[in-house]
Amino acid sequence: MNVIVGISWPFANGDLHIGHAASSLVGDVIARYYRQKGDKVIMVSGTDCHGTPIDVKALKENKSAKELVDECHTSFTKDFQDLGFSYDLFNRTDDVYHKDFVKEQFKKYYELGYLYEVKEEQLYCSHCELFLADRYIIGVCPKCGADVKGDECEKCGSLLEINNVLNTKCAICGNKTEVKSTKNLYFSLSKFQDDIKKLVDLHEHDWRDNAVVFTKRYLAEGVPDRCASRSLNWGIDIPIKGYEDKKIYGWFENVWGYVTASKKYCDAHNLNWEEYWKNGYDNRIYLVHAKDNIPFHTVIFPSLLLATQENYHLPDKIVSDNHVTIEGEKLSKSKGNYISLRHLLDNYPADAIRYFFISNEAINKDFNFSWHDFINSLNGELLGKWGNFVNRTLVFINKSFKGTLNNYPLDSTLEDTLKNLYPEVGNLIADGNAKEALAQIFAVINQANKYFDDMKPWELAKTDEEKCQEVLFNCCNIIFNINTVLKPFLPFSTKVVEEYLNIINDNWEYQALTQVKIKPEIEPLYPRYDKSVITTEINNLKNK
């Protein structure tokens, strides 16, 4: 099977925060799982490079927009690499390959009649001398009365027409907006209302519940046509005569990044990109993102694909996480309630970060990050259960049997549990539920620790050496196979375990251990943290 895993593109406006990691890690687990199964996988994402915020920030910092984007792309690339993301291509939307492809699509839409000109009054800030992009307009939601920024109300979840937002002001300078005449090209999104309804109905049990609920709400409200051009300095040029002074709106072009990155990767590796993105092939498409990006992936992107009239395969799985809060409060960089991904990477092992966010993935509700839970989970779960089982088994073998065991028959009950673990975990990952998959693995780890405790090999070593070796041989078989199913989740420490065991299983299937020859020096897989770290981290957060 050909599998696309598309992970949402972080916007080039500052460093990555823990929310980016939390909502994206499931995508890496999915990609790693399918590769281990032997399927053909392309996992892509990249830096979302265009938009008014970058223009404005560049002016404030006396830099070019490209300089800012370059800095962000470099830091994004390193952060994801250090966290173990196995991207086949982490691209950027200012890449020439992407821009040329998007311009071709834009021109095609215009020729097919999906883009039409609208002369309109647009909100303008005379102080900033700028037509205001939606995200740079603040006001009041006309539906629920909440304060809003841009064209989406976080409180009631409504997608708004920006001209309907009340009491609008410029978010850059705070002055009231005025109305000024201009012309724009609109994309006929409303024409695809029925197609999107069919898509949701078809995949109601494949998409996350929040994606289904949000999309049905948008459909019930009526999908509006959407402006596809913008008055910006930094962006992709519009290839239509009369629009040389405008750029393609970011919402239109950034979602195309999934296709352009995949196509670029295929071109470089002599692969047929259509086998991944077109109907008529054995393929599956996963889109992984946070819930605020749902309409872009369930309404806008499928509509853009359909409008090409080129037989695109529409998304099969929408894996949309809810939000992350920090110590009970909304994540906010401006208010200091913010933890950068780099801070975690500089102070904690990547697999520890991966474990915590995957095991607490915000599937059904928002997830609250607390330093207390983070440190305690690392000590009590990752180290205390898995790390402890590996360490005490292998250290005991080195100490009592010089690192080598004779071969013994495997316990049939334990072996059946391990054999069943592969399809159970695999099916959950394929369904986009990495959280439950990891919980299943740790349930077996708990059984393994109980087996070790019940069999008491430290006593058997004194009374029945053969039985002791048999128990430890079974423990090594457990370690070997659990380590194999943990590879998509914990890519760094599972390599260490393979080095300890001197044996590798690269496939997604049960493999009985045939030898035990342990590396002489065994170190704990994960560090133990003193509880004082919690207080230190909380104080650092408060003092930002």
Buried (B, 14 or more C-beta within 10 A) or exposed (E): EBBBBBBBBBBBBBBBBBBBBBBBBBBBBBBBBBBBBEBBBBBBBBBBBBBBBBBBBBBEEEBEBBEBBBBBBEBBBEBBBBBBBBBBBBBBBBBEBBBEBBBEBBBBBBEEEBBBBEEBEBBBBEBBEBBBBBBBBBBBBBBEEEEBBBBBBBEBBBBBEBEEBEEBBBBBEEEEBBEBEBEBBBBBBBBBBEBBBEBBEEBEEBBBEBBBEBBBBBBEEEBBBBBBBBBBEBBBBBBBEEBEEBBBBBBBBBBBBBBBBBBBBBEEEEBEBBBBBBEEBEBBBBBBBBBBBBBBBBBBBBBBBBBBEEEBBBBBBBBBBBBBBBBEEEBEEEEEBBBBBBBBBEEBBBBBBBBBBBBBBBBEEEBBBBBEBBBBBBBEBBBBBBBBBBBBBBBBBBEBBEBEBEEBEBBEEBBEBBBEBBEBBBEBBBBBBBBBBBBBBBEBBEBBBEBBEEBEBEEBBEEEEEBBBBBBBBBBBBBBBBBBBBBBBBBBBBBBBBEBBEBBBEEBBBBEBEEBEBBEEBEEBBEEBEEEBBEEBBEEBEEE
